[in-house]
Amino acid sequence: MNKDILLKILKQKDQPELLSILDTAWELMTTNQREQIFGPLIRDQSYDFPASPEKTLVAIKAFQQSSLAGNYYAPGDINSKNYMDIPEETDAWFAKLDELFIECNKLSEQQDYHAAVEGFEILYDLFEQIYDDSIVFADELGSWMYPGDEKANYTAYLKAAAAIYSPDDFADKAMAAIIEDSHQSCSLKLYSLVKSIASQGQMALVEERVQERGTPVA
């Protein structure tokens, strides 16, 4: 195919035609190809478009159902040559997870706290299940496969949780995050994050639980 001729043809098309071609190209691309081409653009401008609480929760619950139904599960034979290969379905699952986390971030920023917390908690629960259920397949599953900003997600989630939960309930949610972070050598420094977000009463309960459990913090 001659690239120069193609570009000349495309310059003659009007916007609806170009968008139709772009839509077809999107459907034919792999997840990684979409990320390489469109990732920088959407990361720069994603927050220019507000999130809808209703539509976001519908999308999250549909993703949850699809995941639990095994629609993203693509097992294969692992050997010494292909053990690093990741199925397209697994890449697509993590990309969709990140997309929905971003929408929850936006809900929190918009102070739609109840919807944000509901969405975050469904997604975090679903993420935990990848280690036990037939949701996605890879030789070594782990948080390292998630392409998004974990710290930003926890920041938005904990801000929303602090706004709607009682001090006791917030302390439980915060501790779950801190314990998870301790399993990763406190790489996200979630204890310090909680301290910057929590009220005095909320933080007092968090510190009590940290001391009771002897949880490493940073």
C-alpha positions as CSV (number, residue, x, y, z in Angstrom):
1,M,0.0,0.0,0.0
2,N,1.3,3.5,-0.9
3,K,1.2,5.6,2.2
4,D,1.5,8.9,0.2
5,I,-1.5,8.1,-2.0
6,L,-3.5,7.0,1.0
7,L,-2.9,10.3,2.8
8,K,-3.9,12.2,-0.3
9,I,-7.2,10.2,-0.4
10,L,-7.8,10.8,3.3
11,K,-7.4,14.5,2.9
12,Q,-10.2,14.5,0.4
13,K,-12.7,12.9,2.9
14,D,-15.1,14.8,5.1
15,Q,-15.2,14.4,8.8
16,P,-18.0,11.7,9.0
17,E,-16.1,9.6,6.4
18,L,-12.9,9.9,8.4
19,L,-14.6,9.0,11.6
20,S,-16.1,6.0,10.0
21,I,-12.7,4.9,8.8
22,L,-11.2,5.5,12.2
23,D,-13.9,3.5,13.9
24,T,-13.2,0.5,11.6
25,A,-9.5,0.9,12.3
26,W,-10.1,0.9,16.0
27,E,-12.1,-2.3,15.8
28,L,-9.3,-4.0,13.9
29,M,-6.5,-2.9,16.2
30,T,-5.1,-4.8,19.2
31,T,-5.3,-3.2,22.7
32,N,-1.6,-2.4,22.6
33,Q,-1.9,-0.8,19.1
34,R,-4.7,1.4,20.4
35,E,-2.6,2.4,23.4
36,Q,0.4,3.3,21.2
37,I,-1.6,5.4,18.8
38,F,-4.4,6.9,21.0
39,G,-3.0,6.6,24.5
40,P,-1.2,10.0,24.7
41,L,-4.2,11.8,23.3
42,I,-6.8,10.4,25.6
43,R,-4.6,10.7,28.7
44,D,-4.1,14.4,28.0
45,Q,-7.8,15.2,27.5
46,S,-9.8,12.5,29.3
47,Y,-10.7,14.8,32.2
48,D,-12.2,17.3,29.8
49,F,-15.2,15.1,29.6
50,P,-17.3,14.7,32.8
51,A,-18.3,11.2,34.0
52,S,-21.9,10.2,34.4
53,P,-22.6,8.4,37.7
54,E,-25.4,6.3,36.1
55,K,-23.6,5.3,32.9
56,T,-20.4,4.6,34.8
57,L,-22.0,2.2,37.2
58,V,-23.9,0.5,34.4
59,A,-20.6,0.0,32.5
60,I,-18.8,-1.2,35.6
61,K,-21.5,-3.8,36.5
62,A,-21.6,-5.0,32.9
63,F,-17.8,-5.4,33.0
64,Q,-18.1,-7.3,36.2
65,Q,-20.6,-9.7,34.8
66,S,-18.7,-10.2,31.6
67,S,-15.5,-10.8,33.5
68,L,-17.1,-13.4,35.9
69,A,-18.7,-15.1,32.9
70,G,-15.2,-15.8,31.6
71,N,-15.5,-13.6,28.5
72,Y,-11.9,-12.3,28.9
73,Y,-10.4,-15.7,29.8
74,A,-8.2,-17.1,27.1
75,P,-6.0,-20.0,28.4
76,G,-3.2,-21.5,26.4
77,D,-0.3,-23.9,26.7
78,I,2.7,-22.3,28.4
79,N,6.2,-23.3,27.4
80,S,9.7,-21.9,27.6
81,K,9.2,-20.0,24.4
82,N,5.8,-18.3,25.0
83,Y,5.7,-17.9,28.8
84,M,6.0,-14.1,28.4
85,D,3.2,-13.8,25.9
86,I,0.0,-12.2,27.2
87,P,-3.3,-12.9,25.4
88,E,-5.1,-10.1,23.7
89,E,-8.1,-10.8,26.0
90,T,-6.0,-10.2,29.0
91,D,-4.6,-6.9,27.7
92,A,-8.1,-5.9,26.8
93,W,-9.4,-6.7,30.3
94,F,-6.7,-4.6,32.0
95,A,-7.3,-1.7,29.6
96,K,-11.0,-1.8,30.3
97,L,-10.3,-1.9,34.0
98,D,-8.1,1.3,33.7
99,E,-10.8,3.0,31.6
100,L,-13.4,2.4,34.3
101,F,-11.0,3.4,37.1
102,I,-10.5,6.7,35.3
103,E,-14.2,7.3,35.2
104,C,-14.4,6.6,39.0
105,N,-11.6,9.1,39.5
106,K,-13.6,11.7,37.6
107,L,-16.7,10.9,39.7
108,S,-14.7,11.5,42.9
109,E,-13.3,14.8,41.5
110,Q,-16.9,15.8,40.7
111,Q,-17.9,15.0,44.3
112,D,-20.2,12.2,43.1
113,Y,-18.8,10.3,46.1
114,H,-21.4,7.6,46.5
115,A,-21.2,6.5,42.9
116,A,-17.4,6.8,42.9
117,V,-17.1,4.6,46.0
118,E,-19.5,2.0,44.6
119,G,-17.6,1.8,41.4
120,F,-14.2,1.7,43.0
121,E,-15.2,-1.1,45.3
122,I,-16.6,-3.3,42.6
123,L,-13.4,-2.8,40.5
124,Y,-11.1,-3.5,43.5
125,D,-13.1,-6.6,44.4
126,L,-13.0,-7.8,40.8
127,F,-9.2,-7.2,40.6
128,E,-8.7,-9.3,43.7
129,Q,-10.5,-12.2,42.1
130,I,-8.1,-12.5,39.1
131,Y,-5.9,-14.7,41.4
132,D,-8.6,-17.2,42.1
133,D,-11.1,-17.2,39.3
134,S,-11.0,-17.8,35.5
135,I,-11.2,-14.1,34.7
136,V,-8.0,-13.5,32.8
137,F,-5.1,-15.7,31.8
138,A,-1.3,-15.2,31.9
139,D,1.7,-17.2,33.2
140,E,2.2,-14.8,36.0
141,L,-0.7,-12.5,36.9
142,G,0.0,-9.5,39.1
143,S,-0.6,-5.8,39.7
144,W,2.4,-5.1,37.5
145,M,0.1,-5.8,34.5
146,Y,-2.2,-2.9,35.4
147,P,-1.3,0.0,33.1
148,G,-2.9,2.8,35.1
149,D,-1.9,5.0,38.0
150,E,-2.6,3.0,41.2
151,K,-1.8,5.9,43.5
152,A,-4.2,8.2,41.7
153,N,-6.9,5.6,42.0
154,Y,-6.4,5.1,45.7
155,T,-6.3,8.9,46.2
156,A,-9.6,9.4,44.5
157,Y,-11.2,6.4,46.3
158,L,-10.0,7.3,49.8
159,K,-11.2,10.9,49.4
160,A,-14.6,9.7,48.4
161,A,-14.7,7.1,51.2
162,A,-13.7,9.7,53.7
163,A,-16.6,11.9,52.6
164,I,-19.3,9.3,53.0
165,Y,-18.3,6.7,55.5
166,S,-18.4,6.8,59.3
167,P,-15.0,7.0,61.0
168,D,-15.2,3.3,61.9
169,D,-16.1,2.2,58.4
170,F,-13.6,4.5,56.8
171,A,-10.9,3.1,59.0
172,D,-11.8,-0.4,57.8
173,K,-11.5,0.7,54.2
174,A,-8.3,2.6,54.7
175,M,-6.7,-0.4,56.5
176,A,-7.6,-2.7,53.6
177,A,-5.7,-0.3,51.3
178,I,-2.7,0.0,53.7
179,I,-2.5,-3.8,54.2
180,E,-2.5,-4.3,50.4
181,D,0.2,-1.7,50.1
182,S,2.3,-3.4,52.8
183,H,2.3,-6.6,50.6
184,Q,4.0,-4.4,47.9
185,S,6.7,-3.1,50.3
186,C,4.6,0.1,50.9
187,S,5.5,1.2,47.4
188,L,2.5,3.5,47.2
189,K,2.9,5.0,50.7
190,L,-0.8,4.6,51.3
191,Y,-0.5,5.2,55.1
192,S,0.9,8.7,54.4
193,L,-1.8,9.2,51.8
194,V,-4.6,8.2,54.3
195,K,-3.1,10.6,56.8
196,S,-3.3,13.5,54.3
197,I,-7.0,12.7,53.6
198,A,-8.5,11.5,56.9
199,S,-10.1,13.7,59.5
200,Q,-8.6,13.7,63.0
201,G,-11.2,11.2,64.2
202,Q,-10.8,8.9,61.2
203,M,-7.1,8.9,61.5
204,A,-7.1,8.1,65.2
205,L,-9.0,4.9,64.4
206,V,-6.7,4.0,61.5
207,E,-3.7,4.4,63.8
208,E,-5.3,2.2,66.4
209,R,-5.8,-0.6,63.8
210,V,-2.2,-0.2,62.4
211,Q,-0.8,-0.6,65.9
212,E,-3.1,-3.6,66.7
213,R,-2.0,-5.4,63.6
214,G,1.6,-4.3,63.5
215,T,1.1,-3.4,59.9
216,P,4.2,-1.9,58.2
217,V,3.5,1.6,57.0
218,A,5.2,4.3,55.0
